[in-house]
Amino acid sequence: MSQEARDELAGGPLSKCADEACVPISAAGRSSHWQASLLRQGDRGIEQLDDEVVDHNVDWLLAQCDQAHKAVLVLRDDSGRVVPLFVHDGQVDIGFGSTAVCAVKIRRHVLVGNFPESPPVDWSAAMNALAEMMPSNGAVFLLGVVRDEGLGQALASGALKRSFFVCEHGAEYARRLCVLGNSLDEYLASLPAKSRQDLRRSIRRFESNFAGRFEFSTSCSTAEVTDFLNRVEAVSKRTYQARQHGLGIVADSYIGNKVIEGALRGYARCYLLTVDGQPVAWRIGFLFNEVYSSHHVGYDPDFEKWHPGVVLHLHSVRDLSENFMGVHTLDMLYGDNDFKRKASNLSRIERNYYLFPRTPRGWATSFALRSFNGLSGLIGWVLDRAGVKVAIRRWLRRA
């Protein structure tokens, strides 16, 4: 690949149209011909087969390209299979847990997992082709790779290590999903008895204590979603997600822009629970091809003992299962926690990975990341064995 093409992928200015950015690639060991296209917002998307994962939709990813450094890299083979990666400038934080010691700037290529039909050999070919065009500061972030799918098998077998330094990012986790059924009662009946009783108790307690004072509402249009964001923003600043991870809900931000784009396309569905007109819990999500992806959930920490997040979840399930024909799953996305375990009736094992090019820079970054992750894991194991890990985590969240 020419240096000009590599510079373009590294985030340099685009002077060519999307068609001219296409680079045909022959993947080693296969007769398929892979082609890579770098697209920016305003470029025309490509035709795709239906996919229940909204982050596999090229047009949707293009809508997220609200700044010059953002782009979508599309890998296609001659049978029409599509692998889209969201590309942006970012950094890899290297440190202990959520505490960063240093950060390495990268050109991050994000690929969301859940491709159940693609076998390992296809992933070996596609990712080998991707490695050929990776810029020197590039990295691939694989998000939500399902253990038993082809990509997960290719990673486990070491097939991708010929082209990348492979780093596991975080521990393996169970992704929790809610199979909805046709009503809230049908969903609750699918849960274990103890979980069902706890959830029912929470909603009865909340509705009894705040009778006549609470309201549950839905926002879908751009005007409704804009109002929703403005109402939630001030309360969101006080949440753990905002204070610890910078994930507060801000109307004029990446999260805000994303949900507005979702509203323009008819995907956004935001839920709000209020008491005396003030937000106490909220959920931002996208309804796409009969799956609701729950992206952001938060609640007012002053109402924590009343479990407003549980109440909001149950009202959300009622809306999706009783008001939409064919919507079958509420996906609680990445990571795991006690509430997700209690509220889900289906799960799958996933993991996140970083892939770094096999260059001196890639080796140094991967070595540092693996070393600190290993040390962080050892410290966590020691604290867990000592019986203080959960207590420390709770203290940090409240501090």
Secondary structure as the mmCIF struct_conf table of DSSP 4:
data_model
#
loop_
_struct_conf.conf_type_id
_struct_conf.id
_struct_conf.beg_label_comp_id
_struct_conf.beg_label_asym_id
_struct_conf.beg_label_seq_id
_struct_conf.end_label_comp_id
_struct_conf.end_label_asym_id
_struct_conf.end_label_seq_id
HELX_RH_AL_P HELX_RH_AL_P1 GLN A 3 LEU A 9
TURN_TY1_P TURN_TY1_P1 ALA A 10 GLY A 11
HELX_LH_PP_P HELX_LH_PP_P1 GLY A 12 LEU A 14
BEND BEND1 LYS A 16 LYS A 16
TURN_TY1_P TURN_TY1_P2 ALA A 18 ALA A 18
HELX_RH_3T_P HELX_RH_3T_P1 ASP A 19 ALA A 21
STRN STRN1 VAL A 23 SER A 26
HELX_LH_PP_P HELX_LH_PP_P2 ALA A 27 ALA A 27
TURN_TY1_P TURN_TY1_P3 ALA A 28 GLY A 29
BEND BEND2 SER A 31 SER A 31
STRN STRN2 HIS A 33 LEU A 39
TURN_TY1_P TURN_TY1_P4 GLN A 41 GLY A 42
BEND BEND3 ASP A 43 ASP A 43
BEND BEND4 GLU A 52 GLU A 52
HELX_RH_3T_P HELX_RH_3T_P2 VAL A 54 HIS A 56
HELX_RH_AL_P HELX_RH_AL_P2 VAL A 58 ALA A 63
TURN_TY1_P TURN_TY1_P5 GLN A 64 GLN A 64
BEND BEND5 GLN A 67 GLN A 67
TURN_TY1_P TURN_TY1_P6 ALA A 68 HIS A 69
STRN STRN3 ALA A 71 ARG A 76
TURN_TY1_P TURN_TY1_P7 ASP A 78 SER A 79
STRN STRN4 VAL A 82 PHE A 96
TURN_TY1_P TURN_TY1_P8 GLY A 97 SER A 98
STRN STRN5 THR A 99 VAL A 112
TURN_TY1_P TURN_TY1_P9 PRO A 116 GLU A 117
HELX_RH_AL_P HELX_RH_AL_P3 PRO A 120 GLU A 132
TURN_TY1_P TURN_TY1_P10 MET A 133 MET A 133
TURN_TY1_P TURN_TY1_P11 SER A 136 ASN A 137
STRN STRN6 GLY A 138 VAL A 146
TURN_TY1_P TURN_TY1_P12 ARG A 147 ASP A 148
BEND BEND6 GLU A 149 GLU A 149
HELX_RH_AL_P HELX_RH_AL_P4 GLY A 150 ALA A 156
TURN_TY1_P TURN_TY1_P13 SER A 157 GLY A 158
HELX_RH_3T_P HELX_RH_3T_P3 ALA A 159 ARG A 162
TURN_TY1_P TURN_TY1_P14 SER A 163 SER A 163
STRN STRN7 PHE A 164 GLU A 168
BEND BEND7 GLY A 170 GLY A 170
STRN STRN8 TYR A 173 VAL A 179
TURN_TY1_P TURN_TY1_P15 GLY A 181 ASN A 182
BEND BEND8 SER A 183 SER A 183
HELX_RH_AL_P HELX_RH_AL_P5 LEU A 184 ALA A 189
TURN_TY1_P TURN_TY1_P16 SER A 190 SER A 190
BEND BEND9 LEU A 191 LEU A 191
HELX_RH_AL_P HELX_RH_AL_P6 ALA A 193 ASN A 209
TURN_TY1_P TURN_TY1_P17 PHE A 210 ARG A 213
STRN STRN9 PHE A 214 SER A 219
BEND BEND10 SER A 221 SER A 221
HELX_RH_AL_P HELX_RH_AL_P7 THR A 222 SER A 236
TURN_TY1_P TURN_TY1_P18 LYS A 237 ARG A 238
BEND BEND11 THR A 239 THR A 239
HELX_RH_AL_P HELX_RH_AL_P8 TYR A 240 HIS A 245
BEND BEND12 GLY A 246 GLY A 246
TURN_TY1_P TURN_TY1_P19 ALA A 251 ASP A 252
BEND BEND13 SER A 253 SER A 253
HELX_RH_AL_P HELX_RH_AL_P9 TYR A 254 LEU A 264
TURN_TY1_P TURN_TY1_P20 ARG A 265 GLY A 266
STRN STRN10 ALA A 268 VAL A 275
TURN_TY1_P TURN_TY1_P21 ASP A 276 GLY A 277
STRN STRN11 GLN A 278 PHE A 288
TURN_TY1_P TURN_TY1_P22 ASN A 289 GLU A 290
STRN STRN12 VAL A 291 TYR A 299
HELX_RH_3T_P HELX_RH_3T_P4 PRO A 301 TRP A 306
HELX_RH_AL_P HELX_RH_AL_P10 PRO A 308 ASN A 323
BEND BEND14 PHE A 324 PHE A 324
TURN_TY1_P TURN_TY1_P23 MET A 325 GLY A 326
STRN STRN13 THR A 329 ASP A 331
BEND BEND15 TYR A 334 TYR A 334
HELX_RH_AL_P HELX_RH_AL_P11 ASP A 338 ALA A 343
BEND BEND16 ASN A 345 ASN A 345
STRN STRN14 LEU A 346 PRO A 357
BEND BEND17 ARG A 358 THR A 359
HELX_RH_AL_P HELX_RH_AL_P12 PRO A 360 ARG A 385
TURN_TY1_P TURN_TY1_P24 ALA A 386 GLY A 387
HELX_RH_AL_P HELX_RH_AL_P13 LYS A 389 ARG A 398
#
